[in-house]
Amino acid sequence: DKDFDIFLNTITKDSDKIIATAFKSEEFARLHKETQRYMESTEKDWNNKRKNITKTIVEITGEKFPYIKIEVLITHPNLCNGIALPNSNTICWGHKENWKNYSMVYLMHETLHLILDKKLGKNNLAHAIIELITDQELRIRLNKNGVYFKESKEGVGHPFLLKLSKAILPYWKKYLKSKNKNIVNFYLEMEKLQKIKKLQKY
């Protein structure tokens, strides 16, 4: 459409001016300062808890962490975003602390996507297992109390994975009691179960 092309060209020409004006605004300065504070507090929190978190994850998964450099791009916490970008080993993160250790749990969640998606594949079963590792078990251990799937009256975990996660739960509880844990073998065992196969489709 010709009119749309003209509109797009106008926006493109003006975008540099718009961005430059936005950067000079008081609102941008405030948001930038808040993001900077959030980044510093998140980094400090991670540095204080990193050893405990990684030790816990190694114990749960039976996996040794590969040496990879992960870049974390922090955004304003009000954006409520979190995503792992495997091609660049990057995590984009910015979220309010809905409950204690929220950022720590979900930074580890995204980290496991970067590590385990390569071994397990990127699918609902792998995602549900990552949630059981981090959103549920790691959260409870870090906070020293809690129950699965709920924190401070708030649901924990993706709603679309809830049925699948609950179906895996009895096997997961048994797995956690085993001495020789291997998360890849656990995934392969779950993959064979017919009732788990059916739930993966939703």
PyMOL commands that set and color helices and strands:
alter all, ss='L'
color gray80, all
select helices_A, chain A and resi 2-23+26-61+77-79+86-88+102-120+124-143+159-177+183-192+194-200
alter helices_A, ss='H'
color red, helices_A
select strands_A, chain A and resi 71-74+81-85+90-94+150-151+154-155
alter strands_A, ss='S'
color yellow, strands_A
deselect
rebuild
show_as cartoon
